[in-house]
């Protein structure tokens, strides 16, 4: 199958799914998300694939939601239309990564922001380059209650998530590793090689045993409230889109909100 916004490469038992819009910092358009979800499903069905890596071509993993596309095609959405769009392409697609029966690894360089942050952190393992940074500035910049999938307290801890989201600041790969959100930090030049080495190590295990231990680990998270927490936040996120603050932000312009986010990231 051919794709326009992602690139798929199978290297032995490892399927690499790349964001492939480097000219747009790999912003996650509707088409990119649809293609990524399709490629993930195909990799799951392919018995020759044992590990799935999600990565990004170019300088960045992903700068997040494609806001230009959103302004051009979804600005006039009703509450119901927005809910349906975001439920499918953000919540459902993210949970399919989380529930993937095969081991998943995010290979992150450069920007890993907002929608990109969601995708990377739904993977089982995260490898980041020294130049990688993580951010979710939408509360501070776009008057929204974080991104659609609030995985943050589960991967970085509650205290760090409060500061991260309320300030909109960037988090370096080194800090993310210290907090346990990132498994390994490697030099940028070594990112693909180090990710490959790890993926090959994981792929050498027994596939059914790997599937079962993944299921137990995800059930452990669900017993602690992971899935209920994500579903609850998704509805809260939708509420923030109909607030007076959000309306005022829209009247001021998305560009002004993005500029606020950039200023917050510098602090």
Backbone as CSV, one residue per row, in Angstrom:
resi,resn,N_x,N_y,N_z,CA_x,CA_y,CA_z,C_x,C_y,C_z
1,UNK,0.847,-1.196,0.000,0.000,0.000,0.000,0.878,1.238,0.000
2,UNK,0.512,2.241,-0.809,1.283,3.481,-0.867,0.658,4.534,0.042
3,UNK,1.525,5.386,0.574,1.084,6.445,1.484,1.664,7.772,1.024
4,UNK,0.977,8.859,1.380,1.437,10.197,1.023,2.060,10.939,2.210
5,UNK,1.555,10.680,3.418,1.965,11.467,4.582,2.781,10.679,5.602
6,UNK,2.890,9.390,5.379,3.782,8.587,6.202,4.655,7.741,5.276
7,UNK,5.684,7.179,5.833,6.530,6.224,5.100,6.602,4.954,5.925
8,UNK,6.473,3.831,5.267,6.520,2.538,5.952,7.704,1.747,5.421
9,UNK,8.541,1.281,6.317,9.696,0.478,5.936,9.749,-0.746,6.842
10,UNK,9.775,-1.927,6.250,9.953,-3.131,7.052,11.392,-3.575,6.946
11,UNK,12.029,-3.660,8.084,13.422,-4.062,8.165,13.494,-5.321,9.014
12,UNK,13.512,-6.458,8.350,13.454,-7.713,9.075,12.118,-7.853,9.772
13,UNK,12.162,-8.074,11.081,10.932,-8.252,11.856,10.397,-6.938,12.418
14,UNK,10.992,-5.832,12.004,10.610,-4.522,12.553,9.938,-3.678,11.479
15,UNK,8.751,-3.168,11.776,8.049,-2.241,10.887,8.261,-0.824,11.401
16,UNK,8.836,0.015,10.546,9.044,1.424,10.883,7.924,2.240,10.233
17,UNK,7.186,2.968,11.039,6.131,3.850,10.555,6.574,5.284,10.824
18,UNK,6.911,5.994,9.765,7.449,7.352,9.890,6.388,8.407,9.594
19,UNK,6.258,9.410,10.459,5.632,10.652,10.025,6.478,11.151,8.846
20,UNK,5.857,11.545,7.753,6.644,11.917,6.574,6.135,13.202,5.941
21,UNK,6.061,14.245,6.756,5.770,15.597,6.273,6.837,16.546,6.832
22,UNK,8.107,16.279,6.552,9.159,17.075,7.182,9.075,18.557,6.873
23,UNK,8.510,18.900,5.709,8.372,20.313,5.353,7.393,21.038,6.274
24,UNK,6.534,20.283,6.968,5.566,20.843,7.923,5.893,20.413,9.347
25,UNK,7.150,20.079,9.591,7.594,19.597,10.902,6.756,18.394,11.339
26,UNK,6.305,17.626,10.347,5.519,16.410,10.593,4.240,16.683,11.377
27,UNK,3.627,17.842,11.103,2.334,18.138,11.714,1.330,17.059,11.326
28,UNK,0.483,16.690,12.264,-0.409,15.544,12.083,-1.734,15.975,11.452
29,UNK,-1.756,15.908,10.137,-2.971,16.213,9.382,-3.945,15.051,9.482
30,UNK,-5.154,15.295,9.002,-6.157,14.227,8.971,-5.641,13.020,8.184
31,UNK,-5.051,13.289,7.022,-4.572,12.194,6.188,-3.440,11.434,6.863
32,UNK,-2.518,12.163,7.491,-1.410,11.489,8.167,-1.930,10.562,9.264
33,UNK,-2.869,11.040,10.063,-3.400,10.217,11.150,-4.124,8.994,10.613
34,UNK,-4.901,9.180,9.547,-5.606,8.045,8.950,-4.615,7.012,8.412
35,UNK,-3.582,7.502,7.740,-2.588,6.592,7.183,-1.809,5.872,8.280
36,UNK,-1.468,6.581,9.336,-0.724,5.968,10.436,-1.551,4.868,11.096
37,UNK,-2.837,5.124,11.278,-3.710,4.113,11.876,-3.832,2.892,10.969
38,UNK,-3.942,3.124,9.664,-4.017,2.006,8.711,-2.730,1.206,8.713
39,UNK,-1.595,1.900,8.706,-0.306,1.210,8.697,-0.102,0.407,9.975
40,UNK,-0.544,0.948,11.095,-0.447,0.223,12.355,-1.264,-1.071,12.284
41,UNK,-2.485,-0.970,11.783,-3.349,-2.147,11.665,-2.721,-3.193,10.738
42,UNK,-2.127,-2.739,9.645,-1.491,-3.676,8.712,-0.296,-4.369,9.351
43,UNK,0.473,-3.626,10.129,1.636,-4.212,10.804,1.200,-5.236,11.849
44,UNK,0.081,-4.958,12.509,-0.439,-5.911,13.499,-0.852,-7.209,12.817
45,UNK,-1.466,-7.106,11.638,-1.950,-8.293,10.928,-0.827,-9.102,10.277
46,UNK,0.325,-8.469,10.044,1.438,-9.108,9.344,2.241,-9.968,10.322
47,UNK,2.186,-11.281,10.143,2.862,-12.187,11.071,4.386,-12.059,11.036
48,UNK,4.921,-11.471,9.972,6.378,-11.311,9.898,6.875,-10.132,10.729
49,UNK,5.955,-9.284,11.187,6.320,-8.120,12.006,6.208,-8.478,13.479
50,UNK,7.278,-8.226,14.213,7.272,-8.516,15.644,7.329,-7.260,16.507
51,UNK,7.877,-6.183,15.968,7.985,-4.918,16.698,7.623,-3.789,15.748
52,UNK,6.924,-2.769,16.270,6.526,-1.612,15.465,7.189,-0.372,16.042
53,UNK,7.900,0.353,15.200,8.539,1.606,15.603,7.787,2.756,14.949
54,UNK,7.432,3.766,15.738,6.829,4.989,15.205,7.859,6.096,15.319
55,UNK,8.156,6.740,14.200,9.245,7.708,14.136,8.844,8.881,13.244
56,UNK,9.809,9.736,12.924,9.543,10.889,12.067,10.708,11.154,11.140
57,UNK,10.422,11.408,9.885,11.452,11.797,8.929,11.837,13.262,9.167
58,UNK,13.088,13.582,8.924,13.533,14.962,9.034,13.990,15.327,10.433
59,UNK,13.859,16.612,10.755,14.409,17.139,12.003,13.536,16.896,13.223
60,UNK,12.249,16.558,13.004,11.325,16.489,14.127,10.469,15.222,14.078
61,UNK,10.127,14.725,15.256,9.158,13.638,15.350,7.795,14.153,14.894
62,UNK,7.276,15.172,15.569,6.032,15.823,15.135,5.793,17.079,15.955
63,UNK,5.459,18.160,15.254,5.116,19.411,15.910,3.674,19.425,16.400
64,UNK,2.945,18.317,16.201,1.606,18.228,16.768,0.495,18.384,15.755
65,UNK,-0.663,18.778,16.237,-1.836,18.947,15.391,-1.539,19.897,14.226
66,UNK,-2.100,19.605,13.079,-1.971,20.499,11.928,-3.006,21.611,12.085
67,UNK,-2.611,22.713,12.715,-3.546,23.796,13.021,-3.984,24.554,11.780
68,UNK,-3.123,24.620,10.780,-3.513,25.283,9.539,-4.649,24.527,8.864
69,UNK,-4.535,23.222,8.807,-5.606,22.412,8.235,-6.878,22.543,9.058
70,UNK,-6.733,22.543,10.367,-7.902,22.661,11.238,-8.646,23.967,10.985
71,UNK,-7.889,25.050,10.845,-8.517,26.342,10.573,-9.221,26.341,9.222
72,UNK,-8.619,25.698,8.251,-9.160,25.729,6.889,-10.360,24.812,6.709
73,UNK,-10.413,23.700,7.442,-11.441,22.692,7.159,-12.399,22.412,8.304
74,UNK,-12.030,22.795,9.545,-12.879,22.414,10.671,-13.290,23.567,11.564
75,UNK,-12.996,24.776,11.154,-13.310,25.931,11.992,-14.810,26.060,12.248
76,UNK,-15.619,25.637,11.294,-17.066,25.766,11.436,-17.761,24.533,11.975
77,UNK,-17.014,23.592,12.499,-17.613,22.374,13.012,-18.584,22.658,14.156
78,UNK,-19.657,21.908,14.200,-20.542,21.929,15.355,-19.884,21.167,16.498
79,UNK,-20.487,21.265,17.681,-19.972,20.504,18.821,-19.947,19.015,18.497
80,UNK,-21.031,18.547,17.861,-21.127,17.131,17.534,-20.068,16.710,16.507
81,UNK,-19.829,17.557,15.521,-18.840,17.235,14.494,-17.431,17.214,15.076
82,UNK,-17.136,18.195,15.917,-15.810,18.218,16.547,-15.610,16.987,17.422
83,UNK,-16.629,16.655,18.193,-16.535,15.499,19.079,-16.254,14.235,18.275
84,UNK,-17.004,14.026,17.192,-16.837,12.823,16.378,-15.452,12.764,15.742
85,UNK,-14.988,13.914,15.222,-13.671,13.953,14.577,-12.573,13.626,15.579
86,UNK,-12.608,14.269,16.735,-11.537,14.086,17.711,-11.638,12.742,18.411
87,UNK,-12.834,12.219,18.590,-12.974,10.901,19.183,-12.314,9.840,18.302
88,UNK,-12.533,9.941,16.993,-11.943,8.955,16.091,-10.440,9.150,15.944
89,UNK,-10.021,10.350,15.559,-8.635,10.527,15.116,-7.650,10.779,16.244
90,UNK,-8.116,11.197,17.382,-7.199,11.402,18.497,-7.386,10.326,19.567
91,UNK,-8.574,10.213,20.127,-8.778,9.251,21.208,-8.684,7.808,20.714
92,UNK,-9.500,7.448,19.717,-9.516,6.049,19.261,-8.185,5.625,18.660
93,UNK,-7.606,6.478,17.810,-6.333,6.114,17.190,-5.240,5.961,18.237
94,UNK,-5.224,6.856,19.248,-4.210,6.768,20.302,-4.374,5.483,21.105
95,UNK,-5.605,5.139,21.427,-5.840,3.922,22.198,-5.480,2.671,21.401
96,UNK,-5.568,2.742,20.081,-5.165,1.581,19.280,-3.648,1.367,19.358
97,UNK,-2.901,2.458,19.478,-1.457,2.312,19.709,-1.228,1.679,21.080
98,UNK,-1.920,2.184,22.089,-1.790,1.679,23.452,-2.141,0.188,23.525
99,UNK,-3.202,-0.202,22.826,-3.693,-1.575,22.876,-3.026,-2.502,21.862
100,UNK,-2.092,-1.999,21.090,-1.444,-2.808,20.068,-0.868,-4.083,20.693
101,UNK,-1.179,-5.253,20.147,-0.699,-6.496,20.754,0.790,-6.744,20.563
102,UNK,1.410,-6.004,19.644,2.841,-6.147,19.417,3.600,-5.003,20.088
103,UNK,4.830,-5.230,20.528,5.605,-4.168,21.164,5.773,-2.959,20.249
104,UNK,5.612,-1.773,20.819,5.751,-0.524,20.067,6.826,0.341,20.697
105,UNK,7.609,0.990,19.846,8.686,1.874,20.293,8.544,3.209,19.577
106,UNK,8.575,4.303,20.312,8.639,5.632,19.715,10.096,6.052,19.627
107,UNK,10.511,6.499,18.449,11.868,6.983,18.220,11.774,8.473,17.948
108,UNK,12.189,9.290,18.903,11.837,10.708,18.923,13.058,11.599,18.775
109,UNK,12.979,12.529,17.827,13.980,13.576,17.693,13.276,14.923,17.549
110,UNK,13.975,15.989,17.899,13.404,17.319,17.719,12.114,17.496,18.491
111,UNK,11.146,18.157,17.844,9.884,18.473,18.500,8.989,17.254,18.641
112,UNK,8.440,17.083,19.822,7.415,16.070,20.092,6.334,16.799,20.891
113,UNK,5.426,17.433,20.172,4.533,18.425,20.764,3.072,18.018,20.586
114,UNK,2.257,18.262,21.604,0.796,18.133,21.546,0.369,16.794,20.932
115,UNK,-0.186,16.796,19.718,-0.606,15.543,19.097,0.528,14.561,18.950
116,UNK,1.725,15.041,18.657,2.894,14.178,18.588,3.243,13.586,19.945
117,UNK,3.070,14.376,20.993,3.293,13.914,22.362,2.374,12.748,22.677
118,UNK,1.105,12.858,22.258,0.148,11.771,22.493,0.601,10.494,21.822
119,UNK,0.960,10.583,20.541,1.341,9.394,19.779,2.550,8.715,20.413
120,UNK,3.588,9.487,20.695,4.814,8.903,21.250,4.561,8.237,22.590
121,UNK,3.759,8.880,23.422,3.582,8.372,24.782,2.546,7.264,24.901
122,UNK,1.879,6.936,23.804,1.039,5.745,23.813,1.843,4.500,23.451
123,UNK,3.086,4.686,23.036,3.957,3.555,22.733,4.479,2.931,24.032
124,UNK,4.927,1.682,23.940,5.411,0.957,25.119,6.750,1.487,25.610
125,UNK,7.605,1.860,24.686,8.973,2.287,24.993,9.257,3.560,24.199
126,UNK,9.989,4.495,24.802,10.358,5.732,24.118,11.878,5.891,24.150
127,UNK,12.450,6.028,22.948,13.869,6.355,22.810,13.939,7.759,22.229
128,UNK,14.712,8.635,22.842,14.774,10.029,22.400,16.213,10.453,22.159
129,UNK,16.398,11.331,21.205,17.723,11.902,20.954,17.949,13.070,21.898
130,UNK,19.194,13.458,22.038,19.538,14.531,22.968,18.918,15.865,22.566
131,UNK,18.549,16.031,21.293,17.940,17.287,20.865,16.416,17.250,20.947
132,UNK,15.839,16.150,21.400,14.384,16.029,21.474,13.836,16.873,22.625
133,UNK,12.631,17.395,22.414,11.930,18.072,23.509,10.440,17.767,23.409
134,UNK,9.788,17.826,24.563,8.379,17.492,24.667,7.611,18.713,25.166
135,UNK,6.398,18.916,24.647,5.593,20.059,25.086,4.126,19.816,24.774
136,UNK,3.279,20.376,25.631,1.836,20.425,25.390,1.369,21.801,25.849
137,UNK,1.510,22.805,24.969,1.245,24.184,25.369,-0.201,24.641,25.213
138,UNK,-1.136,23.735,24.876,-2.451,24.204,24.441,-3.279,24.820,25.562
139,UNK,-3.054,24.413,26.811,-3.778,25.044,27.913,-3.382,26.521,28.039
140,UNK,-2.087,26.768,27.907,-1.567,28.141,28.055,-1.811,28.964,26.795
141,UNK,-1.823,28.337,25.641,-1.861,29.105,24.392,-3.211,29.094,23.687
142,UNK,-3.937,27.966,23.737,-5.159,27.834,22.946,-6.408,27.640,23.797
143,UNK,-6.318,27.934,25.093,-7.475,27.915,25.992,-8.202,26.576,25.990
144,UNK,-7.451,25.487,25.793,-8.022,24.146,25.819,-7.399,23.338,26.956
145,UNK,-8.170,22.422,27.495,-7.702,21.618,28.624,-6.759,20.526,28.145
146,UNK,-5.536,20.915,27.824,-4.503,20.008,27.324,-4.955,19.381,26.012
147,UNK,-4.223,18.376,25.549,-4.623,17.681,24.326,-5.729,16.679,24.656
148,UNK,-6.196,15.990,23.626,-7.371,15.136,23.781,-7.131,13.928,24.682
149,UNK,-5.891,13.431,24.706,-5.564,12.218,25.460,-4.598,12.583,26.587
150,UNK,-5.095,12.585,27.797,-4.301,13.052,28.937,-3.479,11.899,29.514
151,UNK,-2.475,11.510,28.751,-1.580,10.444,29.194,-0.522,10.977,30.162
152,UNK,-0.407,12.277,30.257,0.682,12.953,30.961,0.942,12.461,32.393
153,UNK,-0.060,12.455,33.300,0.266,12.042,34.676,0.701,10.588,34.774
154,UNK,0.335,9.793,33.786,0.696,8.378,33.808,2.138,8.145,33.368
155,UNK,2.682,9.051,32.585,4.037,8.826,32.067,5.085,9.725,32.722
156,UNK,4.669,10.804,33.373,5.658,11.686,34.004,5.374,11.954,35.478
157,UNK,4.239,11.494,35.976,3.893,11.740,37.373,3.003,12.962,37.522
158,UNK,2.239,12.987,38.598,1.222,14.020,38.783,1.827,15.401,38.987
159,UNK,2.847,15.521,39.828,3.454,16.833,40.101,4.037,17.428,38.817
160,UNK,4.797,16.628,38.099,5.415,17.127,36.872,4.355,17.488,35.838
161,UNK,3.276,16.700,35.765,2.224,16.981,34.792,1.553,18.314,35.078
162,UNK,1.329,18.625,36.343,0.755,19.927,36.696,1.620,21.070,36.153
163,UNK,2.894,21.020,36.465,3.785,22.104,36.029,3.894,22.160,34.511
164,UNK,4.062,20.999,33.902,4.234,20.887,32.456,3.050,21.511,31.715
165,UNK,1.835,21.202,32.142,0.646,21.657,31.433,0.257,23.088,31.787
166,UNK,0.441,23.481,33.035,0.026,24.822,33.445,0.994,25.904,32.971
167,UNK,2.246,25.535,32.723,3.204,26.516,32.206,3.355,26.443,30.703
168,UNK,3.081,25.278,30.112,3.273,25.102,28.674,4.725,25.024,28.257
169,UNK,5.614,24.787,29.208,7.050,24.811,28.911,7.495,23.551,28.182
170,UNK,8.683,23.635,27.627,9.291,22.473,27.004,10.020,21.630,28.045
171,UNK,9.996,20.323,27.812,10.739,19.395,28.658,11.800,18.721,27.805
172,UNK,13.035,18.787,28.238,14.122,18.172,27.483,14.062,16.655,27.593
173,UNK,14.729,15.992,26.678,14.799,14.533,26.725,15.476,14.060,28.002
174,UNK,16.474,14.804,28.456,17.187,14.420,29.677,16.253,14.472,30.883
175,UNK,15.457,15.540,30.983,14.506,15.634,32.094,13.439,14.554,31.979
176,UNK,12.957,14.316,30.758,11.949,13.282,30.547,12.477,11.913,30.962
177,UNK,13.753,11.665,30.710,14.369,10.408,31.129,14.439,10.330,32.651
178,UNK,14.790,11.434,33.287,14.872,11.448,34.748,13.520,11.151,35.386
179,UNK,12.448,11.618,34.750,11.108,11.405,35.288,10.535,10.035,34.927
180,UNK,11.204,9.319,34.049,10.737,7.997,33.660,9.848,7.977,32.434
181,UNK,9.670,9.109,31.771,8.834,9.149,30.576,9.578,8.601,29.368
182,UNK,10.877,8.753,29.346,11.732,8.276,28.262,12.623,7.163,28.794
183,UNK,12.742,6.083,28.028,13.576,4.957,28.448,15.057,5.212,28.246
184,UNK,15.410,5.778,27.070,16.813,5.978,26.737,16.982,7.316,26.011
185,UNK,18.097,7.985,26.276,18.474,9.206,25.553,19.809,8.938,24.871
186,UNK,19.855,9.197,23.576,21.051,8.873,22.783,21.399,10.068,21.895
187,UNK,22.644,10.154,21.428,22.992,11.231,20.496,22.122,11.183,19.240
188,UNK,21.839,12.345,18.691,20.958,12.415,17.519,21.452,11.510,16.386
189,UNK,22.751,11.505,16.162,23.307,10.710,15.063,23.119,9.213,15.277
190,UNK,22.907,8.813,16.523,22.797,7.390,16.842,21.357,6.929,17.056
191,UNK,20.386,7.833,16.902,19.009,7.513,17.283,18.474,6.290,16.542
192,UNK,18.617,6.260,15.237,18.032,5.164,14.474,18.749,3.849,14.765
193,UNK,20.061,3.905,14.902,20.826,2.692,15.193,20.469,2.154,16.577
194,UNK,20.399,3.045,17.555,20.080,2.610,18.920,18.651,2.077,19.006
195,UNK,17.724,2.720,18.291,16.347,2.230,18.276,16.283,0.852,17.620
196,UNK,17.027,0.687,16.538,17.063,-0.603,15.845,17.613,-1.700,16.757
197,UNK,18.688,-1.410,17.455,19.283,-2.392,18.361,18.287,-2.827,19.430
198,UNK,17.575,-1.855,19.999,16.578,-2.170,21.016,15.423,-2.962,20.418
199,UNK,14.946,-2.535,19.252,13.830,-3.232,18.608,14.197,-4.669,18.258
200,UNK,15.418,-4.869,17.795,15.853,-6.233,17.468,15.943,-7.103,18.719
201,UNK,16.376,-6.504,19.815,16.431,-7.231,21.075,15.023,-7.662,21.489
202,UNK,14.069,-6.721,21.415,12.688,-7.040,21.787,12.106,-8.082,20.841
203,UNK,12.407,-7.944,19.553,11.827,-8.853,18.553,12.346,-10.278,18.675
204,UNK,13.456,-10.473,19.370,14.035,-11.804,19.501,13.302,-12.660,20.532
205,UNK,12.373,-12.047,21.268,11.617,-12.796,22.262,10.501,-13.611,21.633
206,UNK,9.763,-14.321,22.453,8.640,-15.129,21.990,7.423,-14.224,21.778
207,UNK,6.856,-14.198,20.563,5.765,-13.260,20.252,4.540,-13.406,21.143
208,UNK,4.099,-14.636,21.405,2.892,-14.816,22.202,3.131,-14.409,23.652
209,UNK,4.312,-14.738,24.178,4.644,-14.324,25.545,4.703,-12.802,25.640
210,UNK,5.258,-12.152,24.596,5.318,-10.690,24.582,3.913,-10.091,24.569
211,UNK,3.038,-10.691,23.775,1.651,-10.227,23.711,0.980,-10.343,25.075
212,UNK,1.201,-11.448,25.746,0.547,-11.667,27.034,1.077,-10.724,28.112
213,UNK,2.400,-10.501,28.153,2.918,-9.605,29.196,2.476,-8.176,28.928
214,UNK,2.374,-7.807,27.642,1.835,-6.476,27.327,0.402,-6.349,27.829
215,UNK,-0.390,-7.394,27.619,-1.786,-7.353,28.048,-1.869,-7.197,29.566
216,UNK,-1.021,-7.927,30.296,-1.039,-7.819,31.755,-0.615,-6.436,32.225
217,UNK,0.406,-5.869,31.572,0.857,-4.533,31.961,-0.224,-3.482,31.698
218,UNK,-0.908,-3.585,30.559,-1.953,-2.618,30.250,-3.163,-2.807,31.163
219,UNK,-3.446,-4.055,31.531,-4.532,-4.287,32.483,-4.177,-3.723,33.857
220,UNK,-2.900,-3.808,34.233,-2.472,-3.211,35.506,-2.757,-1.711,35.506
221,UNK,-2.476,-1.051,34.371,-2.770,0.377,34.266,-4.271,0.639,34.321
222,UNK,-5.041,-0.217,33.651,-6.492,-0.036,33.659,-7.080,-0.237,35.052
223,UNK,-6.538,-1.201,35.807,-7.008,-1.420,37.182,-6.769,-0.170,38.022
224,UNK,-5.693,0.545,37.706,-5.402,1.796,38.410,-6.216,2.977,37.877
225,UNK,-6.979,2.763,36.806,-7.860,3.811,36.305,-7.419,4.483,35.030
226,UNK,-6.415,3.928,34.347,-5.861,4.586,33.165,-6.929,4.901,32.120
227,UNK,-7.645,3.897,31.662,-8.587,4.099,30.558,-9.752,4.997,30.980
228,UNK,-10.272,4.781,32.183,-11.360,5.626,32.672,-10.906,7.083,32.769
229,UNK,-9.661,7.281,33.185,-9.111,8.627,33.282,-9.034,9.293,31.916
230,UNK,-8.548,8.569,30.916,-8.441,9.129,29.566,-9.808,9.455,28.985
231,UNK,-10.767,8.558,29.169,-12.103,8.804,28.632,-12.759,9.999,29.321
232,UNK,-12.561,10.121,30.615,-13.115,11.254,31.351,-12.520,12.569,30.855
233,UNK,-11.201,12.586,30.675,-10.568,13.825,30.210,-11.014,14.190,28.805
234,UNK,-11.239,13.216,27.947,-11.648,13.544,26.584,-12.909,14.400,26.598
235,UNK,-13.876,14.056,27.431,-15.098,14.859,27.518,-14.812,16.239,28.109
236,UNK,-13.924,16.298,29.089,-13.537,17.596,29.656,-12.870,18.465,28.597
237,UNK,-12.016,17.857,27.793,-11.373,18.592,26.704,-12.419,19.189,25.765
238,UNK,-13.460,18.430,25.455,-14.511,18.940,24.574,-15.219,20.131,25.201
239,UNK,-15.435,20.090,26.510,-16.069,21.204,27.207,-15.256,22.477,27.060
240,UNK,-13.931,22.355,27.097,-13.100,23.554,27.007,-13.249,24.251,25.665
241,UNK,-13.705,23.538,24.636,-13.883,24.147,23.316,-15.116,25.051,23.233
242,UNK,-15.986,24.976,24.203,-17.193,25.809,24.160,-17.191,26.845,25.282
243,UNK,-16.023,27.089,25.875,-15.918,28.081,26.941,-15.788,29.490,26.358
244,UNK,-16.074,30.495,27.179,-15.875,31.883,26.756,-14.405,32.160,26.488
245,UNK,-13.526,31.539,27.275,-12.092,31.731,27.066,-11.683,31.239,25.679
246,UNK,-12.206,30.091,25.292,-11.868,29.550,23.976,-12.421,30.448,22.870
247,UNK,-13.648,30.917,23.046,-14.234,31.822,22.049,-13.382,33.089,21.911
248,UNK,-12.943,33.646,23.036,-12.117,34.849,22.999,-10.783,34.581,22.297
249,UNK,-10.183,33.419,22.582,-8.934,33.053,21.929,-9.129,32.968,20.419
250,UNK,-10.253,32.367,19.983,-10.532,32.246,18.552,-10.714,33.615,17.918
251,UNK,-11.348,34.526,18.624,-11.544,35.875,18.093,-10.228,36.631,17.965
252,UNK,-9.322,36.370,18.901,-8.003,37.005,18.841,-7.148,36.396,17.736
253,UNK,-7.428,35.134,17.407,-6.708,34.470,16.337,-5.801,33.363,16.851
254,UNK,-5.797,32.237,16.116,-4.960,31.101,16.483,-3.483,31.488,16.509
255,UNK,-3.087,32.372,15.581,-1.673,32.761,15.499,-1.220,33.424,16.794
256,UNK,-2.094,34.236,17.380,-1.745,34.890,18.638,-1.593,33.865,19.750
257,UNK,-2.455,32.856,19.737,-2.345,31.794,20.732,-1.061,31.002,20.580
258,UNK,-0.702,30.703,19.351,0.541,29.972,19.106,1.737,30.791,19.579
259,UNK,1.687,32.100,19.339,2.771,32.975,19.794,2.897,32.950,21.313
260,UNK,1.756,32.916,22.016,1.805,32.810,23.476,2.460,31.497,23.894
261,UNK,2.128,30.438,23.173,2.720,29.147,23.476,4.222,29.148,23.298
262,UNK,4.697,29.794,22.247,6.123,29.872,22.004,6.845,30.655,23.088
263,UNK,6.193,31.713,23.562,6.783,32.491,24.649,6.862,31.663,25.926
264,UNK,5.786,30.889,26.186,5.780,30.039,27.371,6.883,29.007,27.307
265,UNK,7.152,28.504,26.114,8.167,27.464,25.956,9.562,27.975,26.256
266,UNK,9.772,29.287,26.133,11.107,29.841,26.374,11.441,29.964,27.835
267,UNK,10.432,29.907,28.699,10.665,30.152,30.118,11.251,28.935,30.826
